Amino acid sequence: MKNKWRSLLLILLAFLLVACGKQRQLEHPDEAEENMTVVGFVQIGSESLWRSANTESIQSALSKEAGYFLVYKNARQKQENQIKAIREFISQRVDYIIFSPCEETGWENVLQEAKSAGIPVLLIDRKIETGDDSLYTTWIGSNMVEEGKKAAQWLEQHQMDYFQENEKIHIAVLTGTEGATATIDRMQGFREIQSQHPEWEMIEEVSGDFTTAKGYEVMKQLLKVHRQIDVVLSLNDDMTFGAISAIEEVGMTTGDEGDIKVISFDATRQGLEYVAEGKINVNIECNPNQGEEVKKVIQQIESGFYIFKNYYIEEEVFTKENVDEALPNRTY
Ligand code: AHR
């Protein structure tokens, strides 16, 4: 009889051990301590200086010292890789999922799966297009429509410094990844102001995929095709660096005193250096430091606070007037 109870107890213990083990099938279960908050984070890739700074910001805010176990994945610019990683996070039963959607559409199914599993999803940086905003808990990032408007407002305020009244201004646009918020919203903001300026002519819009190599390549092509380019509107610094190299290669110059005025986005350290050197006229900041805000929101969720659907990060505009102040503190 005694033996029968002992066997039953052993079976019960074995069952409990298996059940607990199944709760979180982490990739590195030994490293995640019981009291840690487990977060799955799948980044778009590492296409730009901005992106690397954004990854670094999330990684340093959600550190082990702060009580987080971060499972990080790099999707290498592919939506299918982001979806695969989110599914892995769901099967690992992480506590939170964070991701920056490479493009706006195509997320419904996987987010429905996360919702059914009861895992809060925090979007960062870019947004998704959906009729059902219960599919994610919150979004933390930049107001990119506003960024586009700031770019156009700079041109509006400075066109008289470089061009005659009512003179046609030929604008070539280097957009980023197609379907991405950073492309869609910045262009929407810019166009809102452009609609009041019939003298601004968009001569061509072409995607440079947010990379220096592609920015160089497409700018080279634009210079071959268009006789006159007055302004380059480049939706991130990395593409701008490539574009400036292509412009300089054909013996032209950029910036305040140059042949082509350059409007760039991100305000990375190198981007600000180009402003200081006079190669970029204006740099619209997109702030990648979202980690601390993400951590704050997670803490608020844990404490049962009301969570807003959007959290915006502060940003500035840099020209040669204020760039020297910002440069010493720019780490990325
Ligand atoms: O979504 C933010 C944009 O994506 C940044 O402007 C760009 O550099 C990055 O790749």
Boltz pocket constraint, residues with backbone or C-beta under 6 A from the ligand:
constraints:
  - pocket:
      binder: B
      contacts: [[A, 47], [A, 48], [A, 49], [A, 50], [A, 51], [A, 125], [A, 126], [A, 182], [A, 210], [A, 235], [A, 236], [A, 237], [A, 238], [A, 265], [A, 266], [A, 286]]
      max_distance: 6.0
